[in-house]
Amino acid sequence: MTLVHVLAYLLNFSLFYALYKYTKKKPSIPFIIFLLIILLFDIYAFFNLSLLYYIFTYILFLFSIFIYYYSLLSNKIKKNLNILLVIVFIAYLGFINEAYNCKKMLENFPNFPFHAIIEILILFAVYLFSISFYNI
């Protein structure tokens, strides 16, 4: 879990740097402070709260970067980001549902791959993210 979390940081900071270089727009001080607050809460959540909280902080950090640079991106990337937001939102709701209702769902449908569906959504989101930013 720690390795995945560190890799998520690496992905976020790499994307942040890539968008900064691509758009040539320096991040404002308030935006940097905002990201630092998210980062501090993420570190707190990682050590003290459940998985749902630091998944949320990862998503918030990532989409904050997207929103900050959104107006400077191509229309194709904007369209993909809108789809990506919906997919990530649905996957996160799936994680929340799974966290609170997993045992009950498995009692009612023991052979249904609930978690696999969420993982497939995330895989599609990663693919969409990758093709959107491949050329940056």
NUSEKOL-892549 format. One record per residue: residue in three letters; y, z, x of N, C-alpha, C, CB in turn; residue number from 1. Coordinates in steps of 0.02 Angstrom, whole numbers. Atoms other than C-alpha are relative to their C-alpha. Glycine has a CB too. Layout:
residues N
<atom aa="ALA" n_v="Y" n_w="Z" n_u="X" ca_v="Y" ca_w="Z" ca_u="X" c_v="Y" c_w="Z" c_u="X" cb_v="Y" cb_w="Z" cb_u="X" i="NUM"/>
...
***
This chain:
residues 136
<atom aa="MET" n_v="-59" n_w="0" n_u="41" ca_v="0" ca_w="0" ca_u="0" c_v="63" c_w="0" c_u="44" cb_v="0" cb_w="61" cb_u="-47" i="1"/>
<atom aa="THR" n_v="-58" n_w="-3" n_u="-45" ca_v="118" ca_w="40" ca_u="143" c_v="13" c_w="-68" c_u="31" cb_v="-10" cb_w="53" cb_u="54" i="2"/>
<atom aa="LEU" n_v="-8" n_w="66" n_u="-30" ca_v="87" ca_w="-128" ca_u="225" c_v="31" c_w="-49" c_u="-50" cb_v="-68" cb_w="-26" cb_u="25" i="3"/>
<atom aa="VAL" n_v="-28" n_w="45" n_u="51" ca_v="122" ca_w="-222" ca_u="63" c_v="73" c_w="17" c_u="-12" cb_v="-40" cb_w="6" cb_u="-66" i="4"/>
<atom aa="HIS" n_v="-69" n_w="-21" n_u="12" ca_v="281" ca_w="-121" ca_u="39" c_v="45" c_w="-23" c_u="58" cb_v="4" cb_w="78" cb_u="-7" i="5"/>
<atom aa="VAL" n_v="-39" n_w="23" n_u="-59" ca_v="342" ca_w="-160" ca_u="216" c_v="8" c_w="-76" c_u="-3" cb_v="-34" cb_w="21" cb_u="66" i="6"/>
<atom aa="LEU" n_v="-5" n_w="73" n_u="6" ca_v="302" ca_w="-345" ca_u="188" c_v="49" c_w="-20" c_u="-55" cb_v="-70" cb_w="-29" cb_u="-14" i="7"/>
<atom aa="ALA" n_v="-49" n_w="14" n_u="53" ca_v="403" ca_w="-340" ca_u="27" c_v="71" c_w="8" c_u="27" cb_v="-10" cb_w="48" cb_u="-61" i="8"/>
<atom aa="TYR" n_v="-66" n_w="-7" n_u="-32" ca_v="552" ca_w="-274" ca_u="127" c_v="15" c_w="-61" c_u="43" cb_v="3" cb_w="64" cb_u="43" i="9"/>
<atom aa="LEU" n_v="-8" n_w="58" n_u="-44" ca_v="526" ca_w="-412" ca_u="253" c_v="17" c_w="-63" c_u="-40" cb_v="-63" cb_w="-11" cb_u="42" i="10"/>
<atom aa="LEU" n_v="-14" n_w="58" n_u="43" ca_v="522" ca_w="-543" ca_u="115" c_v="71" c_w="3" c_u="-28" cb_v="-51" cb_w="-3" cb_u="-57" i="11"/>
<atom aa="ASN" n_v="-67" n_w="-7" n_u="28" ca_v="680" ca_w="-476" ca_u="33" c_v="54" c_w="-12" c_u="52" cb_v="9" cb_w="69" cb_u="-30" i="12"/>
<atom aa="PHE" n_v="-52" n_w="8" n_u="-51" ca_v="779" ca_w="-466" ca_u="194" c_v="0" c_w="-71" c_u="28" cb_v="-11" cb_w="51" cb_u="56" i="13"/>
<atom aa="SER" n_v="3" n_w="69" n_u="-23" ca_v="718" ca_w="-637" ca_u="250" c_v="34" c_w="-47" c_u="-50" cb_v="-73" cb_w="-22" cb_u="11" i="14"/>
<atom aa="LEU" n_v="-33" n_w="40" n_u="51" ca_v="771" ca_w="-713" ca_u="85" c_v="75" c_w="11" c_u="1" cb_v="-29" cb_w="17" cb_u="-70" i="15"/>
<atom aa="PHE" n_v="-71" n_w="-16" n_u="-3" ca_v="938" ca_w="-624" ca_u="95" c_v="33" c_w="-37" c_u="58" cb_v="10" cb_w="76" cb_u="7" i="16"/>
<atom aa="TYR" n_v="-28" n_w="34" n_u="-58" ca_v="968" ca_w="-693" ca_u="269" c_v="0" c_w="-76" c_u="-9" cb_v="-40" cb_w="19" cb_u="63" i="17"/>
<atom aa="ALA" n_v="5" n_w="73" n_u="12" ca_v="908" ca_w="-868" ca_u="220" c_v="55" c_w="-24" c_u="-48" cb_v="-70" cb_w="-19" cb_u="-27" i="18"/>
<atom aa="LEU" n_v="-52" n_w="20" n_u="48" ca_v="1025" ca_w="-874" ca_u="71" c_v="70" c_w="7" c_u="29" cb_v="-5" cb_w="42" cb_u="-64" i="19"/>
<atom aa="TYR" n_v="-63" n_w="-8" n_u="-35" ca_v="1168" ca_w="-808" ca_u="176" c_v="14" c_w="-60" c_u="45" cb_v="1" cb_w="65" cb_u="41" i="20"/>
<atom aa="LYS" n_v="-8" n_w="57" n_u="-45" ca_v="1140" ca_w="-946" ca_u="304" c_v="8" c_w="-65" c_u="-39" cb_v="-60" cb_w="-5" cb_u="48" i="21"/>
<atom aa="TYR" n_v="0" n_w="61" n_u="40" ca_v="1110" ca_w="-1080" ca_u="171" c_v="68" c_w="-9" c_u="-36" cb_v="-57" cb_w="2" cb_u="-51" i="22"/>
<atom aa="THR" n_v="-62" n_w="5" n_u="40" ca_v="1265" ca_w="-1039" ca_u="66" c_v="63" c_w="14" c_u="42" cb_v="-3" cb_w="49" cb_u="-57" i="23"/>
<atom aa="LYS" n_v="-55" n_w="-20" n_u="-43" ca_v="1374" ca_w="-973" ca_u="208" c_v="47" c_w="50" c_u="-36" cb_v="40" cb_w="-61" cb_u="22" i="24"/>
<atom aa="LYS" n_v="-38" n_w="-51" n_u="36" ca_v="1433" ca_w="-837" ca_u="88" c_v="-20" c_w="69" c_u="26" cb_v="-12" cb_w="-6" cb_u="-77" i="25"/>
<atom aa="LYS" n_v="13" n_w="-67" n_u="-25" ca_v="1448" ca_w="-667" ca_u="169" c_v="-6" c_w="48" c_u="-59" cb_v="56" cb_w="23" cb_u="48" i="26"/>
<atom aa="PRO" n_v="5" n_w="-50" n_u="54" ca_v="1390" ca_w="-523" ca_u="60" c_v="59" c_w="48" c_u="2" cb_v="-67" cb_w="38" cb_u="5" i="27"/>
<atom aa="SER" n_v="-56" n_w="-46" n_u="4" ca_v="1529" ca_w="-410" ca_u="1" c_v="-24" c_w="71" c_u="15" cb_v="33" cb_w="-2" cb_u="-70" i="28"/>
<atom aa="ILE" n_v="16" n_w="-70" n_u="-15" ca_v="1535" ca_w="-227" ca_u="50" c_v="-28" c_w="35" c_u="-62" cb_v="63" cb_w="38" cb_u="24" i="29"/>
<atom aa="PRO" n_v="31" n_w="-32" n_u="59" ca_v="1506" ca_w="-168" ca_u="-131" c_v="-71" c_w="-23" c_u="-13" cb_v="42" cb_w="-13" cb_u="-61" i="30"/>
<atom aa="PHE" n_v="68" n_w="25" n_u="10" ca_v="1353" ca_w="-280" ca_u="-142" c_v="-48" c_w="31" c_u="51" cb_v="-2" cb_w="-77" cb_u="5" i="31"/>
<atom aa="ILE" n_v="42" n_w="-32" n_u="-52" ca_v="1284" ca_w="-211" ca_u="23" c_v="-13" c_w="72" c_u="-20" cb_v="34" cb_w="-4" cb_u="70" i="32"/>
<atom aa="ILE" n_v="8" n_w="-70" n_u="21" ca_v="1313" ca_w="-34" ca_u="-41" c_v="-49" c_w="4" c_u="-59" cb_v="68" cb_w="31" cb_u="-20" i="33"/>
<atom aa="PHE" n_v="46" n_w="3" n_u="57" ca_v="1224" ca_w="-79" ca_u="-204" c_v="-72" c_w="-9" c_u="24" cb_v="20" cb_w="-57" cb_u="-47" i="34"/>
<atom aa="LEU" n_v="68" n_w="11" n_u="-27" ca_v="1074" ca_w="-145" ca_u="-107" c_v="-25" c_w="61" c_u="38" cb_v="0" cb_w="-62" cb_u="46" i="35"/>
<atom aa="LEU" n_v="21" n_w="-61" n_u="-35" ca_v="1072" ca_w="10" ca_u="2" c_v="-21" c_w="55" c_u="-48" cb_v="57" cb_w="24" cb_u="46" i="36"/>
<atom aa="ILE" n_v="18" n_w="-49" n_u="51" ca_v="1069" ca_w="120" ca_u="-153" c_v="-69" c_w="-15" c_u="-28" cb_v="52" cb_w="3" cb_u="-57" i="37"/>
<atom aa="ILE" n_v="67" n_w="20" n_u="25" ca_v="921" ca_w="21" ca_u="-220" c_v="-53" c_w="16" c_u="53" cb_v="-2" cb_w="-77" cb_u="-17" i="38"/>
<atom aa="LEU" n_v="47" n_w="-13" n_u="-55" ca_v="837" ca_w="35" ca_u="-50" c_v="-15" c_w="75" c_u="7" cb_v="29" cb_w="-27" cb_u="66" i="39"/>
<atom aa="LEU" n_v="11" n_w="-72" n_u="-4" ca_v="862" ca_w="224" ca_u="-44" c_v="-42" c_w="25" c_u="-58" cb_v="68" cb_w="37" cb_u="1" i="40"/>
<atom aa="PHE" n_v="41" n_w="-20" n_u="58" ca_v="793" ca_w="244" ca_u="-219" c_v="-72" c_w="-24" c_u="9" cb_v="30" cb_w="-27" cb_u="-65" i="41"/>
<atom aa="ASP" n_v="67" n_w="27" n_u="-12" ca_v="647" ca_w="133" ca_u="-170" c_v="-40" c_w="44" c_u="48" cb_v="5" cb_w="-71" cb_u="28" i="42"/>
<atom aa="ILE" n_v="34" n_w="-44" n_u="-48" ca_v="605" ca_w="243" ca_u="-21" c_v="-19" c_w="66" c_u="-34" cb_v="46" cb_w="13" cb_u="61" i="43"/>
<atom aa="TYR" n_v="15" n_w="-61" n_u="36" ca_v="617" ca_w="397" ca_u="-131" c_v="-59" c_w="-12" c_u="-48" cb_v="62" cb_w="24" cb_u="-40" i="44"/>
<atom aa="ALA" n_v="52" n_w="15" n_u="49" ca_v="508" ca_w="314" ca_u="-265" c_v="-68" c_w="-10" c_u="34" cb_v="18" cb_w="-63" cb_u="-40" i="45"/>
<atom aa="PHE" n_v="62" n_w="13" n_u="-36" ca_v="379" ca_w="259" ca_u="-137" c_v="-37" c_w="65" c_u="18" cb_v="13" cb_w="-40" cb_u="63" i="46"/>
<atom aa="PHE" n_v="31" n_w="-62" n_u="-22" ca_v="349" ca_w="436" ca_u="-77" c_v="-8" c_w="52" c_u="-56" cb_v="41" cb_w="30" cb_u="55" i="47"/>
<atom aa="ASN" n_v="0" n_w="-53" n_u="51" ca_v="378" ca_w="533" ca_u="-239" c_v="-18" c_w="-21" c_u="-71" cb_v="66" cb_w="32" cb_u="-1" i="48"/>
<atom aa="LEU" n_v="11" n_w="22" n_u="69" ca_v="351" ca_w="425" ca_u="-393" c_v="-59" c_w="-49" c_u="-3" cb_v="64" cb_w="-33" cb_u="-28" i="49"/>
<atom aa="SER" n_v="57" n_w="46" n_u="8" ca_v="221" ca_w="307" ca_u="-463" c_v="18" c_w="-71" c_u="21" cb_v="-23" cb_w="1" cb_u="-73" i="50"/>
<atom aa="LEU" n_v="-6" n_w="70" n_u="-20" ca_v="193" ca_w="126" ca_u="-418" c_v="50" c_w="-38" c_u="-43" cb_v="-68" cb_w="-33" cb_u="-4" i="51"/>
<atom aa="LEU" n_v="-44" n_w="36" n_u="45" ca_v="292" ca_w="67" ca_u="-570" c_v="73" c_w="4" c_u="22" cb_v="-6" cb_w="27" cb_u="-70" i="52"/>
<atom aa="TYR" n_v="-70" n_w="-8" n_u="-21" ca_v="455" ca_w="134" ca_u="-497" c_v="17" c_w="-43" c_u="60" cb_v="14" cb_w="73" cb_u="15" i="53"/>
<atom aa="TYR" n_v="-19" n_w="40" n_u="-59" ca_v="447" ca_w="49" ca_u="-329" c_v="-15" c_w="-74" c_u="-10" cb_v="-36" cb_w="25" cb_u="61" i="54"/>
<atom aa="ILE" n_v="3" n_w="71" n_u="19" ca_v="388" ca_w="-113" ca_u="-406" c_v="66" c_w="-19" c_u="-33" cb_v="-60" cb_w="-13" cb_u="-49" i="55"/>
<atom aa="PHE" n_v="-64" n_w="13" n_u="33" ca_v="544" ca_w="-101" ca_u="-514" c_v="56" c_w="-8" c_u="52" cb_v="17" cb_w="56" cb_u="-49" i="56"/>
<atom aa="THR" n_v="-53" n_w="5" n_u="-50" ca_v="655" ca_w="-70" ca_u="-362" c_v="-6" c_w="-64" c_u="40" cb_v="-1" cb_w="61" cb_u="47" i="57"/>
<atom aa="TYR" n_v="10" n_w="63" n_u="-36" ca_v="577" ca_w="-219" ca_u="-273" c_v="28" c_w="-58" c_u="-42" cb_v="-75" cb_w="-12" cb_u="15" i="58"/>
<atom aa="ILE" n_v="-24" n_w="53" n_u="44" ca_v="612" ca_w="-331" ca_u="-423" c_v="76" c_w="2" c_u="-6" cb_v="-32" cb_w="7" cb_u="-70" i="59"/>
<atom aa="LEU" n_v="-73" n_w="-7" n_u="5" ca_v="789" ca_w="-262" ca_u="-441" c_v="34" c_w="-24" c_u="64" cb_v="18" cb_w="74" cb_u="-13" i="60"/>
<atom aa="PHE" n_v="-28" n_w="22" n_u="-64" ca_v="825" ca_w="-291" ca_u="-256" c_v="-2" c_w="-76" c_u="5" cb_v="-37" cb_w="33" cb_u="59" i="61"/>
<atom aa="LEU" n_v="9" n_w="72" n_u="-6" ca_v="755" ca_w="-468" ca_u="-260" c_v="46" c_w="-38" c_u="-48" cb_v="-73" cb_w="-17" cb_u="-15" i="62"/>
<atom aa="PHE" n_v="-41" n_w="36" n_u="47" ca_v="844" ca_w="-522" ca_u="-418" c_v="74" c_w="14" c_u="9" cb_v="-21" cb_w="17" cb_u="-71" i="63"/>
<atom aa="SER" n_v="-71" n_w="-12" n_u="-18" ca_v="1007" ca_w="-441" ca_u="-361" c_v="23" c_w="-52" c_u="51" cb_v="10" cb_w="71" cb_u="27" i="64"/>
<atom aa="ILE" n_v="-16" n_w="51" n_u="-49" ca_v="1003" ca_w="-559" ca_u="-213" c_v="6" c_w="-68" c_u="-34" cb_v="-55" cb_w="-3" cb_u="55" i="65"/>
<atom aa="PHE" n_v="-3" n_w="64" n_u="37" ca_v="965" ca_w="-706" ca_u="-328" c_v="65" c_w="-6" c_u="-39" cb_v="-61" cb_w="-6" cb_u="-47" i="66"/>
<atom aa="ILE" n_v="-61" n_w="2" n_u="42" ca_v="1108" ca_w="-661" ca_u="-444" c_v="62" c_w="-7" c_u="43" cb_v="5" cb_w="64" cb_u="-43" i="67"/>
<atom aa="TYR" n_v="-59" n_w="2" n_u="-44" ca_v="1231" ca_w="-637" ca_u="-301" c_v="12" c_w="-72" c_u="25" cb_v="-9" cb_w="47" cb_u="60" i="68"/>
<atom aa="TYR" n_v="-7" n_w="68" n_u="-27" ca_v="1197" ca_w="-813" ca_u="-234" c_v="-13" c_w="-55" c_u="-52" cb_v="-48" cb_w="-9" cb_u="58" i="69"/>
<atom aa="TYR" n_v="20" n_w="46" n_u="52" ca_v="1153" ca_w="-895" ca_u="-400" c_v="48" c_w="-60" c_u="-8" cb_v="-4" cb_w="36" cb_u="-66" i="70"/>
<atom aa="SER" n_v="-48" n_w="54" n_u="12" ca_v="1314" ca_w="-996" ca_u="-421" c_v="1" c_w="-52" c_u="56" cb_v="69" cb_w="29" cb_u="-9" i="71"/>
<atom aa="LEU" n_v="-1" n_w="46" n_u="-58" ca_v="1290" ca_w="-1076" ca_u="-249" c_v="-65" c_w="-38" c_u="9" cb_v="16" cb_w="39" cb_u="62" i="72"/>
<atom aa="LEU" n_v="65" n_w="32" n_u="-7" ca_v="1112" ca_w="-1135" ca_u="-277" c_v="-3" c_w="-64" c_u="-41" cb_v="-56" cb_w="48" cb_u="-23" i="73"/>
<atom aa="SER" n_v="8" n_w="64" n_u="36" ca_v="1053" ca_w="-1305" ca_u="-336" c_v="-25" c_w="13" c_u="-71" cb_v="-49" cb_w="-46" cb_u="37" i="74"/>
<atom aa="ASN" n_v="22" n_w="-6" n_u="70" ca_v="1015" ca_w="-1335" ca_u="-520" c_v="-75" c_w="9" c_u="-5" cb_v="22" cb_w="-61" cb_u="-40" i="75"/>
<atom aa="LYS" n_v="73" n_w="-6" n_u="1" ca_v="830" ca_w="-1353" ca_u="-482" c_v="-21" c_w="73" c_u="16" cb_v="-33" cb_w="-48" cb_u="51" i="76"/>
<atom aa="ILE" n_v="16" n_w="-70" n_u="-18" ca_v="825" ca_w="-1182" ca_u="-397" c_v="21" c_w="47" c_u="-57" cb_v="35" cb_w="20" cb_u="66" i="77"/>
<atom aa="LYS" n_v="-22" n_w="-42" n_u="56" ca_v="926" ca_w="-1106" ca_u="-540" c_v="-50" c_w="-1" c_u="-58" cb_v="69" cb_w="-23" cb_u="-25" i="78"/>
<atom aa="LYS" n_v="49" n_w="7" n_u="54" ca_v="802" ca_w="-1174" ca_u="-668" c_v="-63" c_w="38" c_u="18" cb_v="-16" cb_w="-75" cb_u="-13" i="79"/>
<atom aa="ASN" n_v="61" n_w="-36" n_u="-22" ca_v="655" ca_w="-1107" ca_u="-567" c_v="11" c_w="76" c_u="0" cb_v="-20" cb_w="-23" cb_u="70" i="80"/>
<atom aa="LEU" n_v="-14" n_w="-72" n_u="0" ca_v="740" ca_w="-937" ca_u="-549" c_v="-2" c_w="28" c_u="-71" cb_v="68" cb_w="14" cb_u="32" i="81"/>
<atom aa="ASN" n_v="2" n_w="-23" n_u="69" ca_v="760" ca_w="-925" ca_u="-737" c_v="-73" c_w="8" c_u="-23" cb_v="36" cb_w="-50" cb_u="-46" i="82"/>
<atom aa="ILE" n_v="71" n_w="-4" n_u="17" ca_v="574" ca_w="-961" ca_u="-760" c_v="-32" c_w="58" c_u="38" cb_v="-37" cb_w="-67" cb_u="17" i="83"/>
<atom aa="LEU" n_v="27" n_w="-54" n_u="-42" ca_v="533" ca_w="-841" ca_u="-618" c_v="17" c_w="68" c_u="-30" cb_v="27" cb_w="-5" cb_u="72" i="84"/>
<atom aa="LEU" n_v="-21" n_w="-63" n_u="31" ca_v="632" ca_w="-703" ca_u="-702" c_v="-44" c_w="17" c_u="-60" cb_v="74" cb_w="-3" cb_u="-20" i="85"/>
<atom aa="VAL" n_v="42" n_w="-12" n_u="59" ca_v="533" ca_w="-723" ca_u="-863" c_v="-71" c_w="19" c_u="20" cb_v="-1" cb_w="-63" cb_u="-44" i="86"/>
<atom aa="ILE" n_v="68" n_w="-14" n_u="-22" ca_v="366" ca_w="-726" ca_u="-772" c_v="-5" c_w="71" c_u="30" cb_v="-23" cb_w="-52" cb_u="52" i="87"/>
<atom aa="VAL" n_v="1" n_w="-66" n_u="-31" ca_v="408" ca_w="-572" ca_u="-669" c_v="9" c_w="55" c_u="-52" cb_v="55" cb_w="5" cb_u="54" i="88"/>
<atom aa="PHE" n_v="-11" n_w="-49" n_u="54" ca_v="472" ca_w="-480" ca_u="-823" c_v="-65" c_w="11" c_u="-40" cb_v="56" cb_w="-23" cb_u="-47" i="89"/>
<atom aa="ILE" n_v="63" n_w="-5" n_u="38" ca_v="310" ca_w="-518" ca_u="-918" c_v="-53" c_w="36" c_u="42" cb_v="-25" cb_w="-70" cb_u="-21" i="90"/>
<atom aa="ALA" n_v="49" n_w="-32" n_u="-44" ca_v="203" ca_w="-467" ca_u="-768" c_v="15" c_w="75" c_u="7" cb_v="0" cb_w="-33" cb_u="69" i="91"/>
<atom aa="TYR" n_v="-18" n_w="-71" n_u="-6" ca_v="301" ca_w="-304" ca_u="-749" c_v="-17" c_w="38" c_u="-64" cb_v="75" cb_w="7" cb_u="18" i="92"/>
<atom aa="LEU" n_v="20" n_w="-32" n_u="63" ca_v="278" ca_w="-265" ca_u="-933" c_v="-76" c_w="9" c_u="-4" cb_v="24" cb_w="-42" cb_u="-60" i="93"/>
<atom aa="GLY" n_v="73" n_w="-6" n_u="-3" ca_v="93" ca_w="-299" ca_u="-907" c_v="-22" c_w="58" c_u="43" cb_v="-30" cb_w="-64" cb_u="27" i="94"/>
<atom aa="PHE" n_v="15" n_w="-58" n_u="-43" ca_v="91" ca_w="-173" ca_u="-764" c_v="14" c_w="65" c_u="-36" cb_v="41" cb_w="-4" cb_u="65" i="95"/>
<atom aa="ILE" n_v="-17" n_w="-61" n_u="37" ca_v="177" ca_w="-44" ca_u="-872" c_v="-53" c_w="14" c_u="-53" cb_v="70" cb_w="-6" cb_u="-33" i="96"/>
<atom aa="ASN" n_v="52" n_w="-8" n_u="52" ca_v="55" ca_w="-75" ca_u="-1014" c_v="-66" c_w="23" c_u="31" cb_v="-10" cb_w="-67" cb_u="-37" i="97"/>
<atom aa="GLU" n_v="62" n_w="-18" n_u="-33" ca_v="-91" ca_w="-64" ca_u="-894" c_v="1" c_w="73" c_u="24" cb_v="-13" cb_w="-46" cb_u="59" i="98"/>
<atom aa="ALA" n_v="-5" n_w="-69" n_u="-25" ca_v="-28" ca_w="99" ca_u="-819" c_v="-9" c_w="51" c_u="-56" cb_v="68" cb_w="10" cb_u="33" i="99"/>
<atom aa="TYR" n_v="4" n_w="-48" n_u="55" ca_v="-16" ca_w="184" ca_u="-988" c_v="-60" c_w="-9" c_u="-46" cb_v="63" cb_w="-3" cb_u="-40" i="100"/>
<atom aa="ASN" n_v="52" n_w="14" n_u="49" ca_v="-154" ca_w="100" ca_u="-1087" c_v="-65" c_w="-27" c_u="28" cb_v="26" cb_w="-48" cb_u="-50" i="101"/>
<atom aa="CYS" n_v="58" n_w="32" n_u="-32" ca_v="-286" ca_w="44" ca_u="-962" c_v="-66" c_w="25" c_u="-28" cb_v="3" cb_w="12" cb_u="74" i="102"/>
<atom aa="LYS" n_v="64" n_w="-27" n_u="23" ca_v="-426" ca_w="161" ca_u="-1016" c_v="-14" c_w="-19" c_u="-73" cb_v="0" cb_w="77" cb_u="6" i="103"/>
<atom aa="LYS" n_v="9" n_w="17" n_u="70" ca_v="-398" ca_w="128" ca_u="-1200" c_v="-16" c_w="-75" c_u="-8" cb_v="63" cb_w="17" cb_u="-41" i="104"/>
<atom aa="MET" n_v="13" n_w="72" n_u="4" ca_v="-392" ca_w="-61" ca_u="-1174" c_v="-71" c_w="-16" c_u="24" cb_v="51" cb_w="-39" cb_u="43" i="105"/>
<atom aa="LEU" n_v="67" n_w="12" n_u="-25" ca_v="-552" ca_w="-57" ca_u="-1071" c_v="-54" c_w="27" c_u="-45" cb_v="-7" cb_w="30" cb_u="70" i="106"/>
<atom aa="GLU" n_v="48" n_w="-25" n_u="49" ca_v="-639" ca_w="49" ca_u="-1202" c_v="-10" c_w="-51" c_u="-56" cb_v="23" cb_w="68" cb_u="-29" i="107"/>
<atom aa="ASN" n_v="3" n_w="48" n_u="55" ca_v="-597" ca_w="-81" ca_u="-1335" c_v="-25" c_w="-69" c_u="23" cb_v="68" cb_w="-7" cb_u="-32" i="108"/>
<atom aa="PHE" n_v="19" n_w="66" n_u="-27" ca_v="-623" ca_w="-235" ca_u="-1225" c_v="-25" c_w="8" c_u="72" cb_v="60" cb_w="-50" cb_u="-3" i="109"/>
<atom aa="PRO" n_v="24" n_w="-16" n_u="-68" ca_v="-732" ca_w="-186" ca_u="-1076" c_v="-8" c_w="-59" c_u="47" cb_v="-66" cb_w="35" cb_u="-5" i="110"/>
<atom aa="ASN" n_v="10" n_w="58" n_u="-43" ca_v="-757" ca_w="-363" ca_u="-1011" c_v="61" c_w="-45" c_u="6" cb_v="-58" cb_w="-40" cb_u="-25" i="111"/>
<atom aa="PHE" n_v="-61" n_w="42" n_u="-2" ca_v="-580" ca_w="-429" ca_u="-1030" c_v="38" c_w="15" c_u="65" cb_v="45" cb_w="12" cb_u="-62" i="112"/>
<atom aa="PRO" n_v="-33" n_w="-10" n_u="-66" ca_v="-491" ca_w="-455" ca_u="-861" c_v="76" c_w="10" c_u="-6" cb_v="-14" cb_w="-59" cb_u="45" i="113"/>
<atom aa="PHE" n_v="-72" n_w="-13" n_u="10" ca_v="-323" ca_w="-375" ca_u="-903" c_v="39" c_w="-6" c_u="66" cb_v="9" cb_w="70" cb_u="-29" i="114"/>
<atom aa="HIS" n_v="-36" n_w="0" n_u="-63" ca_v="-271" ca_w="-347" ca_u="-723" c_v="0" c_w="-69" c_u="33" cb_v="-30" cb_w="52" cb_u="48" i="115"/>
<atom aa="ALA" n_v="4" n_w="68" n_u="-29" ca_v="-329" ca_w="-520" ca_u="-669" c_v="53" c_w="-45" c_u="-30" cb_v="-70" cb_w="-30" cb_u="-10" i="116"/>
<atom aa="ILE" n_v="-52" n_w="41" n_u="32" ca_v="-210" ca_w="-599" ca_u="-795" c_v="68" c_w="15" c_u="30" cb_v="1" cb_w="13" cb_u="-76" i="117"/>
<atom aa="ILE" n_v="-63" n_w="-20" n_u="-32" ca_v="-65" ca_w="-501" ca_u="-721" c_v="4" c_w="-29" c_u="70" cb_v="8" cb_w="77" cb_u="2" i="118"/>
<atom aa="GLU" n_v="0" n_w="27" n_u="-68" ca_v="-115" ca_w="-552" ca_u="-546" c_v="9" c_w="-76" c_u="1" cb_v="-65" cb_w="18" cb_u="35" i="119"/>
<atom aa="ILE" n_v="-9" n_w="73" n_u="5" ca_v="-125" ca_w="-735" ca_u="-598" c_v="74" c_w="-16" c_u="-14" cb_v="-45" cb_w="-31" cb_u="-55" i="120"/>
<atom aa="LEU" n_v="-72" n_w="9" n_u="13" ca_v="52" ca_w="-722" ca_u="-668" c_v="40" c_w="10" c_u="64" cb_v="25" cb_w="49" cb_u="-55" i="121"/>
<atom aa="ILE" n_v="-35" n_w="-14" n_u="-63" ca_v="110" ca_w="-648" ca_u="-503" c_v="-12" c_w="-57" c_u="49" cb_v="-22" cb_w="67" cb_u="30" i="122"/>
<atom aa="LEU" n_v="15" n_w="57" n_u="-44" ca_v="22" ca_w="-787" ca_u="-408" c_v="42" c_w="-61" c_u="-18" cb_v="-75" cb_w="-17" cb_u="-4" i="123"/>
<atom aa="PHE" n_v="-42" n_w="55" n_u="23" ca_v="113" ca_w="-916" ca_u="-514" c_v="74" c_w="13" c_u="20" cb_v="-6" cb_w="-9" cb_u="-76" i="124"/>
<atom aa="ALA" n_v="-68" n_w="-18" n_u="-20" ca_v="277" ca_w="-823" ca_u="-480" c_v="11" c_w="-12" c_u="75" cb_v="16" cb_w="73" cb_u="-18" i="125"/>
<atom aa="VAL" n_v="-5" n_w="11" n_u="-73" ca_v="245" ca_w="-827" ca_u="-292" c_v="2" c_w="-74" c_u="15" cb_v="-60" cb_w="33" cb_u="37" i="126"/>
<atom aa="TYR" n_v="-1" n_w="72" n_u="-10" ca_v="207" ca_w="-1013" ca_u="-302" c_v="69" c_w="-29" c_u="-18" cb_v="-55" cb_w="-34" cb_u="-42" i="127"/>
<atom aa="LEU" n_v="-65" n_w="24" n_u="23" ca_v="367" ca_w="-1047" ca_u="-400" c_v="55" c_w="21" c_u="49" cb_v="16" cb_w="27" cb_u="-70" i="128"/>
<atom aa="PHE" n_v="-48" n_w="-24" n_u="-51" ca_v="466" ca_w="-941" ca_u="-277" c_v="-5" c_w="-42" c_u="63" cb_v="-13" cb_w="75" cb_u="17" i="129"/>
<atom aa="SER" n_v="11" n_w="38" n_u="-62" ca_v="390" ca_w="-1034" ca_u="-130" c_v="26" c_w="-71" c_u="-4" cb_v="-74" cb_w="-1" cb_u="18" i="130"/>
<atom aa="ILE" n_v="-23" n_w="70" n_u="5" ca_v="424" ca_w="-1209" ca_u="-194" c_v="75" c_w="-3" c_u="-10" cb_v="-36" cb_w="-36" cb_u="-57" i="131"/>
<atom aa="SER" n_v="-73" n_w="0" n_u="11" ca_v="601" ca_w="-1159" ca_u="-243" c_v="39" c_w="7" c_u="65" cb_v="19" cb_w="56" cb_u="-48" i="132"/>
<atom aa="PHE" n_v="-37" n_w="-15" n_u="-61" ca_v="651" ca_w="-1097" ca_u="-72" c_v="-31" c_w="-31" c_u="63" cb_v="6" cb_w="74" cb_u="9" i="133"/>
<atom aa="TYR" n_v="34" n_w="30" n_u="-57" ca_v="540" ca_w="-1204" ca_u="39" c_v="48" c_w="-36" c_u="47" cb_v="-53" cb_w="-50" cb_u="-25" i="134"/>
<atom aa="ASN" n_v="-46" n_w="39" n_u="-41" ca_v="684" ca_w="-1312" ca_u="100" c_v="59" c_w="38" c_u="27" cb_v="25" cb_w="-58" cb_u="-39" i="135"/>
<atom aa="ILE" n_v="-58" n_w="-39" n_u="-25" ca_v="806" ca_w="-1172" ca_u="135" c_v="-16" c_w="27" c_u="69" cb_v="17" cb_w="58" cb_u="-49" i="136"/>
***
